[in-house]
Amino acid sequence: MDYIRRSPMAYKFAKGWQEQADVASSSLEKAARKMKEWVDEKRLMHQGLVRRYEGLFPILGRVSRLSYSGKVTSKIEDPS
């Protein structure tokens, strides 16, 4: 590479800065991989039912103070 009208010291400074940035970037990537491994070991997978919105359905009547009976749509299956 020719140094026509360029400072060799500025080039060395920029090159050193780039090398330090590369080392820092690789260290951060390594740390992120280790953290991901640890988190994946500690993560609990979802064990229960997944909530989903089925839309509005008509209320047929009141069963108790806090309970209502409603008409079940074709999307929702009866578990019994």
Biopython code that builds the backbone (N, CA, C, O; Angstrom):
import numpy as np
from Bio.PDB.StructureBuilder import StructureBuilder

atoms = [
    (1, "MET", "N", (0.847, -1.165, 0.000)),
    (1, "MET", "CA", (0.000, 0.000, 0.000)),
    (1, "MET", "C", (0.895, 1.232, 0.000)),
    (1, "MET", "O", (1.805, 1.337, 0.823)),
    (2, "ASP", "N", (0.654, 2.133, -0.886)),
    (2, "ASP", "CA", (1.448, 3.355, -0.977)),
    (2, "ASP", "C", (0.916, 4.395, -0.006)),
    (2, "ASP", "O", (-0.285, 4.470, 0.253)),
    (3, "TYR", "N", (1.827, 5.192, 0.523)),
    (3, "TYR", "CA", (1.469, 6.237, 1.475)),
    (3, "TYR", "C", (1.623, 7.600, 0.836)),
    (3, "TYR", "O", (2.332, 8.456, 1.366)),
    (4, "ILE", "N", (0.990, 7.811, -0.261)),
    (4, "ILE", "CA", (1.047, 9.099, -0.933)),
    (4, "ILE", "C", (0.108, 10.054, -0.200)),
    (4, "ILE", "O", (-1.103, 9.837, -0.151)),
    (5, "ARG", "N", (0.682, 11.110, 0.368)),
    (5, "ARG", "CA", (-0.051, 12.143, 1.097)),
    (5, "ARG", "C", (-0.819, 11.589, 2.295)),
    (5, "ARG", "O", (-1.812, 12.182, 2.719)),
    (6, "ARG", "N", (-0.384, 10.494, 2.828)),
    (6, "ARG", "CA", (-1.023, 9.938, 4.014)),
    (6, "ARG", "C", (0.030, 9.757, 5.096)),
    (6, "ARG", "O", (1.202, 9.513, 4.808)),
    (7, "SER", "N", (-0.393, 9.879, 6.314)),
    (7, "SER", "CA", (0.522, 9.763, 7.437)),
    (7, "SER", "C", (0.650, 8.299, 7.847)),
    (7, "SER", "O", (-0.357, 7.647, 8.125)),
    (8, "PRO", "N", (1.880, 7.771, 7.889)),
    (8, "PRO", "CA", (2.058, 6.388, 8.335)),
    (8, "PRO", "C", (1.626, 6.197, 9.791)),
    (8, "PRO", "O", (1.127, 5.130, 10.150)),
    (9, "MET", "N", (1.808, 7.204, 10.619)),
    (9, "MET", "CA", (1.400, 7.093, 12.020)),
    (9, "MET", "C", (-0.126, 7.007, 12.143)),
    (9, "MET", "O", (-0.653, 6.263, 12.970)),
    (10, "ALA", "N", (-0.813, 7.770, 11.317)),
    (10, "ALA", "CA", (-2.278, 7.711, 11.340)),
    (10, "ALA", "C", (-2.759, 6.334, 10.884)),
    (10, "ALA", "O", (-3.729, 5.800, 11.422)),
    (11, "TYR", "N", (-2.076, 5.764, 9.892)),
    (11, "TYR", "CA", (-2.433, 4.430, 9.403)),
    (11, "TYR", "C", (-2.222, 3.394, 10.507)),
    (11, "TYR", "O", (-3.086, 2.548, 10.736)),
    (12, "LYS", "N", (-1.077, 3.457, 11.192)),
    (12, "LYS", "CA", (-0.790, 2.509, 12.273)),
    (12, "LYS", "C", (-1.798, 2.663, 13.411)),
    (12, "LYS", "O", (-2.260, 1.679, 13.988)),
    (13, "PHE", "N", (-2.128, 3.910, 13.721)),
    (13, "PHE", "CA", (-3.104, 4.164, 14.779)),
    (13, "PHE", "C", (-4.461, 3.564, 14.415)),
    (13, "PHE", "O", (-5.089, 2.900, 15.240)),
    (14, "ALA", "N", (-4.908, 3.793, 13.194)),
    (14, "ALA", "CA", (-6.207, 3.271, 12.749)),
    (14, "ALA", "C", (-6.193, 1.747, 12.692)),
    (14, "ALA", "O", (-7.182, 1.098, 13.033)),
    (15, "LYS", "N", (-5.066, 1.178, 12.259)),
    (15, "LYS", "CA", (-4.954, -0.278, 12.182)),
    (15, "LYS", "C", (-5.012, -0.890, 13.582)),
    (15, "LYS", "O", (-5.681, -1.900, 13.799)),
    (16, "GLY", "N", (-4.308, -0.271, 14.527)),
    (16, "GLY", "CA", (-4.354, -0.759, 15.907)),
    (16, "GLY", "C", (-5.745, -0.656, 16.501)),
    (16, "GLY", "O", (-6.197, -1.548, 17.219)),
    (17, "TRP", "N", (-6.412, 0.435, 16.196)),
    (17, "TRP", "CA", (-7.768, 0.644, 16.678)),
    (17, "TRP", "C", (-8.705, -0.428, 16.116)),
    (17, "TRP", "O", (-9.560, -0.951, 16.830)),
    (18, "GLN", "N", (-8.536, -0.748, 14.838)),
    (18, "GLN", "CA", (-9.367, -1.772, 14.200)),
    (18, "GLN", "C", (-9.103, -3.142, 14.818)),
    (18, "GLN", "O", (-10.034, -3.917, 15.037)),
    (19, "GLU", "N", (-7.828, -3.443, 15.102)),
    (19, "GLU", "CA", (-7.494, -4.728, 15.721)),
    (19, "GLU", "C", (-8.122, -4.834, 17.108)),
    (19, "GLU", "O", (-8.648, -5.885, 17.474)),
    (20, "GLN", "N", (-8.070, -3.753, 17.878)),
    (20, "GLN", "CA", (-8.682, -3.769, 19.205)),
    (20, "GLN", "C", (-10.200, -3.938, 19.108)),
    (20, "GLN", "O", (-10.804, -4.628, 19.930)),
    (21, "ALA", "N", (-10.801, -3.318, 18.122)),
    (21, "ALA", "CA", (-12.247, -3.462, 17.927)),
    (21, "ALA", "C", (-12.595, -4.900, 17.553)),
    (21, "ALA", "O", (-13.611, -5.427, 18.004)),
    (22, "ASP", "N", (-11.760, -5.540, 16.731)),
    (22, "ASP", "CA", (-12.000, -6.933, 16.354)),
    (22, "ASP", "C", (-11.887, -7.854, 17.563)),
    (22, "ASP", "O", (-12.698, -8.765, 17.733)),
    (23, "VAL", "N", (-10.877, -7.616, 18.405)),
    (23, "VAL", "CA", (-10.693, -8.434, 19.609)),
    (23, "VAL", "C", (-11.884, -8.248, 20.548)),
    (23, "VAL", "O", (-12.404, -9.220, 21.095)),
    (24, "ALA", "N", (-12.309, -7.011, 20.731)),
    (24, "ALA", "CA", (-13.455, -6.743, 21.603)),
    (24, "ALA", "C", (-14.718, -7.404, 21.061)),
    (24, "ALA", "O", (-15.499, -7.969, 21.826)),
    (25, "SER", "N", (-14.919, -7.336, 19.759)),
    (25, "SER", "CA", (-16.102, -7.937, 19.147)),
    (25, "SER", "C", (-16.107, -9.452, 19.325)),
    (25, "SER", "O", (-17.139, -10.039, 19.653)),
    (26, "SER", "N", (-14.955, -10.083, 19.109)),
    (26, "SER", "CA", (-14.889, -11.539, 19.264)),
    (26, "SER", "C", (-15.092, -11.937, 20.722)),
    (26, "SER", "O", (-15.701, -12.969, 21.002)),
    (27, "SER", "N", (-14.586, -11.125, 21.658)),
    (27, "SER", "CA", (-14.791, -11.418, 23.078)),
    (27, "SER", "C", (-16.267, -11.306, 23.446)),
    (27, "SER", "O", (-16.782, -12.124, 24.208)),
    (28, "LEU", "N", (-16.942, -10.302, 22.911)),
    (28, "LEU", "CA", (-18.370, -10.153, 23.183)),
    (28, "LEU", "C", (-19.176, -11.313, 22.600)),
    (28, "LEU", "O", (-20.116, -11.796, 23.231)),
    (29, "GLU", "N", (-18.814, -11.757, 21.408)),
    (29, "GLU", "CA", (-19.510, -12.895, 20.802)),
    (29, "GLU", "C", (-19.307, -14.156, 21.632)),
    (29, "GLU", "O", (-20.242, -14.930, 21.833)),
    (30, "LYS", "N", (-18.075, -14.360, 22.116)),
    (30, "LYS", "CA", (-17.772, -15.527, 22.941)),
    (30, "LYS", "C", (-18.581, -15.482, 24.235)),
    (30, "LYS", "O", (-19.149, -16.492, 24.650)),
    (31, "ALA", "N", (-18.635, -14.312, 24.873)),
    (31, "ALA", "CA", (-19.405, -14.165, 26.108)),
    (31, "ALA", "C", (-20.890, -14.400, 25.856)),
    (31, "ALA", "O", (-21.567, -15.017, 26.678)),
    (32, "ALA", "N", (-21.399, -13.916, 24.735)),
    (32, "ALA", "CA", (-22.818, -14.109, 24.409)),
    (32, "ALA", "C", (-23.137, -15.587, 24.207)),
    (32, "ALA", "O", (-24.190, -16.060, 24.632)),
    (33, "ARG", "N", (-22.225, -16.320, 23.556)),
    (33, "ARG", "CA", (-22.444, -17.760, 23.367)),
    (33, "ARG", "C", (-22.477, -18.484, 24.710)),
    (33, "ARG", "O", (-23.327, -19.348, 24.930)),
    (34, "LYS", "N", (-21.553, -18.136, 25.612)),
    (34, "LYS", "CA", (-21.520, -18.788, 26.921)),
    (34, "LYS", "C", (-22.777, -18.456, 27.718)),
    (34, "LYS", "O", (-23.343, -19.327, 28.379)),
    (35, "MET", "N", (-23.212, -17.205, 27.658)),
    (35, "MET", "CA", (-24.422, -16.815, 28.376)),
    (35, "MET", "C", (-25.635, -17.545, 27.814)),
    (35, "MET", "O", (-26.511, -17.958, 28.574)),
    (36, "LYS", "N", (-25.701, -17.709, 26.487)),
    (36, "LYS", "CA", (-26.829, -18.402, 25.873)),
    (36, "LYS", "C", (-26.868, -19.858, 26.313)),
    (36, "LYS", "O", (-27.942, -20.393, 26.590)),
    (37, "GLU", "N", (-25.707, -20.505, 26.381)),
    (37, "GLU", "CA", (-25.668, -21.893, 26.841)),
    (37, "GLU", "C", (-26.205, -22.000, 28.261)),
    (37, "GLU", "O", (-26.988, -22.901, 28.565)),
    (38, "TRP", "N", (-25.786, -21.082, 29.134)),
    (38, "TRP", "CA", (-26.223, -21.113, 30.519)),
    (38, "TRP", "C", (-27.725, -20.862, 30.623)),
    (38, "TRP", "O", (-28.423, -21.548, 31.369)),
    (39, "VAL", "N", (-28.217, -19.881, 29.876)),
    (39, "VAL", "CA", (-29.642, -19.545, 29.924)),
    (39, "VAL", "C", (-30.478, -20.693, 29.371)),
    (39, "VAL", "O", (-31.539, -21.000, 29.914)),
    (40, "ASP", "N", (-30.012, -21.329, 28.298)),
    (40, "ASP", "CA", (-30.767, -22.436, 27.723)),
    (40, "ASP", "C", (-30.871, -23.604, 28.697)),
    (40, "ASP", "O", (-31.872, -24.321, 28.697)),
    (41, "GLU", "N", (-29.836, -23.806, 29.536)),
    (41, "GLU", "CA", (-29.908, -24.868, 30.539)),
    (41, "GLU", "C", (-30.933, -24.531, 31.612)),
    (41, "GLU", "O", (-31.650, -25.412, 32.087)),
    (42, "LYS", "N", (-31.006, -23.268, 31.993)),
    (42, "LYS", "CA", (-31.885, -22.850, 33.082)),
    (42, "LYS", "C", (-33.322, -22.599, 32.633)),
    (42, "LYS", "O", (-34.224, -22.538, 33.469)),
    (43, "ARG", "N", (-33.548, -22.454, 31.341)),
    (43, "ARG", "CA", (-34.874, -22.106, 30.827)),
    (43, "ARG", "C", (-35.848, -23.271, 31.025)),
    (43, "ARG", "O", (-35.526, -24.426, 30.747)),
    (44, "LEU", "N", (-37.021, -22.943, 31.502)),
    (44, "LEU", "CA", (-38.072, -23.944, 31.650)),
    (44, "LEU", "C", (-38.977, -23.882, 30.428)),
    (44, "LEU", "O", (-39.435, -22.812, 30.029)),
    (45, "MET", "N", (-39.220, -25.023, 29.856)),
    (45, "MET", "CA", (-40.111, -25.065, 28.715)),
    (45, "MET", "C", (-41.554, -24.973, 29.214)),
    (45, "MET", "O", (-41.858, -25.392, 30.330)),
    (46, "HIS", "N", (-42.424, -24.431, 28.393)),
    (46, "HIS", "CA", (-43.825, -24.240, 28.758)),
    (46, "HIS", "C", (-44.485, -25.602, 28.953)),
    (46, "HIS", "O", (-44.467, -26.441, 28.052)),
    (47, "GLN", "N", (-45.066, -25.816, 30.127)),
    (47, "GLN", "CA", (-45.636, -27.113, 30.458)),
    (47, "GLN", "C", (-47.161, -27.161, 30.316)),
    (47, "GLN", "O", (-47.728, -28.240, 30.143)),
    (48, "GLY", "N", (-47.813, -26.030, 30.386)),
    (48, "GLY", "CA", (-49.270, -26.026, 30.426)),
    (48, "GLY", "C", (-49.917, -25.764, 29.082)),
    (48, "GLY", "O", (-49.292, -25.865, 28.026)),
    (49, "LEU", "N", (-51.176, -25.429, 29.161)),
    (49, "LEU", "CA", (-51.938, -25.126, 27.960)),
    (49, "LEU", "C", (-51.590, -23.736, 27.455)),
    (49, "LEU", "O", (-51.230, -22.854, 28.234)),
    (50, "VAL", "N", (-51.695, -23.553, 26.177)),
    (50, "VAL", "CA", (-51.432, -22.260, 25.572)),
    (50, "VAL", "C", (-52.756, -21.516, 25.446)),
    (50, "VAL", "O", (-53.723, -22.039, 24.891)),
    (51, "ARG", "N", (-52.791, -20.293, 25.964)),
    (51, "ARG", "CA", (-54.009, -19.493, 25.850)),
    (51, "ARG", "C", (-54.155, -18.993, 24.420)),
    (51, "ARG", "O", (-53.175, -18.629, 23.769)),
    (52, "ARG", "N", (-55.365, -18.983, 23.957)),
    (52, "ARG", "CA", (-55.617, -18.419, 22.634)),
    (52, "ARG", "C", (-56.994, -17.765, 22.640)),
    (52, "ARG", "O", (-57.907, -18.204, 23.340)),
    (53, "TYR", "N", (-57.120, -16.737, 21.869)),
    (53, "TYR", "CA", (-58.368, -15.987, 21.806)),
    (53, "TYR", "C", (-59.246, -16.592, 20.726)),
    (53, "TYR", "O", (-58.848, -16.685, 19.565)),
    (54, "GLU", "N", (-60.434, -17.000, 21.116)),
    (54, "GLU", "CA", (-61.365, -17.614, 20.172)),
    (54, "GLU", "C", (-62.483, -16.666, 19.769)),
    (54, "GLU", "O", (-63.352, -17.039, 18.980)),
    (55, "GLY", "N", (-62.476, -15.467, 20.288)),
    (55, "GLY", "CA", (-63.509, -14.513, 19.923)),
    (55, "GLY", "C", (-64.650, -14.495, 20.933)),
    (55, "GLY", "O", (-64.607, -15.187, 21.951)),
    (56, "LEU", "N", (-65.656, -13.705, 20.643)),
    (56, "LEU", "CA", (-66.813, -13.595, 21.522)),
    (56, "LEU", "C", (-67.753, -14.773, 21.299)),
    (56, "LEU", "O", (-67.859, -15.298, 20.191)),
    (57, "PHE", "N", (-68.436, -15.181, 22.370)),
    (57, "PHE", "CA", (-69.448, -16.218, 22.229)),
    (57, "PHE", "C", (-70.641, -15.828, 23.098)),
    (57, "PHE", "O", (-70.478, -15.122, 24.093)),
    (58, "PRO", "N", (-71.824, -16.280, 22.733)),
    (58, "PRO", "CA", (-73.036, -15.842, 23.444)),
    (58, "PRO", "C", (-73.143, -16.459, 24.842)),
    (58, "PRO", "O", (-72.840, -17.636, 25.042)),
    (59, "ILE", "N", (-73.581, -15.639, 25.805)),
    (59, "ILE", "CA", (-73.816, -16.088, 27.175)),
    (59, "ILE", "C", (-75.252, -16.612, 27.251)),
    (59, "ILE", "O", (-76.194, -15.906, 26.891)),
    (60, "LEU", "N", (-75.413, -17.850, 27.720)),
    (60, "LEU", "CA", (-76.744, -18.459, 27.815)),
    (60, "LEU", "C", (-77.414, -18.159, 29.147)),
    (60, "LEU", "O", (-78.629, -17.967, 29.197)),
    (61, "GLY", "N", (-76.648, -18.116, 30.213)),
    (61, "GLY", "CA", (-77.253, -17.840, 31.515)),
    (61, "GLY", "C", (-76.210, -17.781, 32.606)),
    (61, "GLY", "O", (-75.042, -18.115, 32.407)),
    (62, "ARG", "N", (-76.672, -17.343, 33.773)),
    (62, "ARG", "CA", (-75.783, -17.228, 34.919)),
    (62, "ARG", "C", (-75.879, -18.506, 35.748)),
    (62, "ARG", "O", (-76.976, -18.939, 36.101)),
    (63, "VAL", "N", (-74.737, -19.107, 36.056)),
    (63, "VAL", "CA", (-74.711, -20.334, 36.841)),
    (63, "VAL", "C", (-74.567, -19.999, 38.315)),
    (63, "VAL", "O", (-75.314, -20.524, 39.140)),
    (64, "SER", "N", (-73.641, -19.153, 38.657)),
    (64, "SER", "CA", (-73.459, -18.694, 40.035)),
    (64, "SER", "C", (-73.048, -17.230, 39.997)),
    (64, "SER", "O", (-73.147, -16.569, 38.963)),
    (65, "ARG", "N", (-72.588, -16.735, 41.134)),
    (65, "ARG", "CA", (-72.247, -15.318, 41.216)),
    (65, "ARG", "C", (-71.120, -14.948, 40.259)),
    (65, "ARG", "O", (-71.115, -13.848, 39.706)),
    (66, "LEU", "N", (-70.177, -15.843, 40.059)),
    (66, "LEU", "CA", (-69.030, -15.564, 39.198)),
    (66, "LEU", "C", (-68.977, -16.427, 37.948)),
    (66, "LEU", "O", (-68.059, -16.262, 37.146)),
    (67, "SER", "N", (-69.906, -17.326, 37.751)),
    (67, "SER", "CA", (-69.857, -18.256, 36.624)),
    (67, "SER", "C", (-71.028, -18.042, 35.679)),
    (67, "SER", "O", (-72.144, -17.730, 36.092)),
    (68, "TYR", "N", (-70.737, -18.219, 34.414)),
    (68, "TYR", "CA", (-71.760, -18.112, 33.377)),
    (68, "TYR", "C", (-71.636, -19.313, 32.455)),
    (68, "TYR", "O", (-70.551, -19.874, 32.298)),
    (69, "SER", "N", (-72.748, -19.706, 31.847)),
    (69, "SER", "CA", (-72.683, -20.747, 30.828)),
    (69, "SER", "C", (-72.794, -20.065, 29.471)),
    (69, "SER", "O", (-73.551, -19.112, 29.287)),
    (70, "GLY", "N", (-72.027, -20.575, 28.546)),
    (70, "GLY", "CA", (-72.021, -19.974, 27.225)),
    (70, "GLY", "C", (-72.111, -21.030, 26.152)),
    (70, "GLY", "O", (-71.846, -22.206, 26.404)),
    (71, "LYS", "N", (-72.480, -20.623, 24.971)),
    (71, "LYS", "CA", (-72.573, -21.545, 23.849)),
    (71, "LYS", "C", (-71.165, -21.751, 23.292)),
    (71, "LYS", "O", (-70.464, -20.796, 22.958)),
    (72, "VAL", "N", (-70.770, -23.022, 23.200)),
    (72, "VAL", "CA", (-69.434, -23.360, 22.718)),
    (72, "VAL", "C", (-69.446, -23.328, 21.197)),
    (72, "VAL", "O", (-70.311, -23.923, 20.555)),
    (73, "THR", "N", (-68.476, -22.628, 20.635)),
    (73, "THR", "CA", (-68.398, -22.541, 19.178)),
    (73, "THR", "C", (-67.773, -23.805, 18.608)),
    (73, "THR", "O", (-67.284, -24.653, 19.355)),
    (74, "SER", "N", (-67.788, -23.928, 17.317)),
    (74, "SER", "CA", (-67.250, -25.120, 16.666)),
    (74, "SER", "C", (-65.729, -25.194, 16.767)),
    (74, "SER", "O", (-65.151, -26.271, 16.623)),
    (75, "LYS", "N", (-65.071, -24.052, 17.016)),
    (75, "LYS", "CA", (-63.612, -24.052, 17.122)),
    (75, "LYS", "C", (-63.131, -24.691, 18.418)),
    (75, "LYS", "O", (-62.059, -25.294, 18.460)),
    (76, "ILE", "N", (-63.941, -24.554, 19.489)),
    (76, "ILE", "CA", (-63.550, -25.068, 20.798)),
    (76, "ILE", "C", (-64.141, -26.459, 20.963)),
    (76, "ILE", "O", (-65.345, -26.654, 20.794)),
    (77, "GLU", "N", (-63.292, -27.425, 21.294)),
    (77, "GLU", "CA", (-63.764, -28.791, 21.472)),
    (77, "GLU", "C", (-64.162, -29.009, 22.927)),
    (77, "GLU", "O", (-63.547, -28.444, 23.831)),
    (78, "ASP", "N", (-65.182, -29.820, 23.155)),
    (78, "ASP", "CA", (-65.629, -30.148, 24.499)),
    (78, "ASP", "C", (-64.725, -31.254, 25.048)),
    (78, "ASP", "O", (-64.636, -32.318, 24.436)),
    (79, "PRO", "N", (-64.039, -31.034, 26.204)),
    (79, "PRO", "CA", (-63.108, -32.037, 26.711)),
    (79, "PRO", "C", (-63.779, -33.269, 27.283)),
    (79, "PRO", "O", (-63.107, -34.286, 27.453)),
    (80, "SER", "N", (-65.081, -33.235, 27.592)),
    (80, "SER", "CA", (-65.723, -34.402, 28.201)),
    (80, "SER", "C", (-66.301, -35.345, 27.186)),
    (80, "SER", "O", (-66.872, -36.372, 27.553)),
]
sb = StructureBuilder()
sb.init_structure("model")
sb.init_model(0)
sb.init_chain("A")
sb.init_seg("    ")
for serial, (resi, resn, name, xyz) in enumerate(atoms, 1):
    if name == "N":
        sb.init_residue(resn, " ", resi, " ")
    sb.init_atom(name, np.array(xyz, "f"), 0.0, 1.0, " ", f" {name:<3s}", serial, name[0])
structure = sb.get_structure()
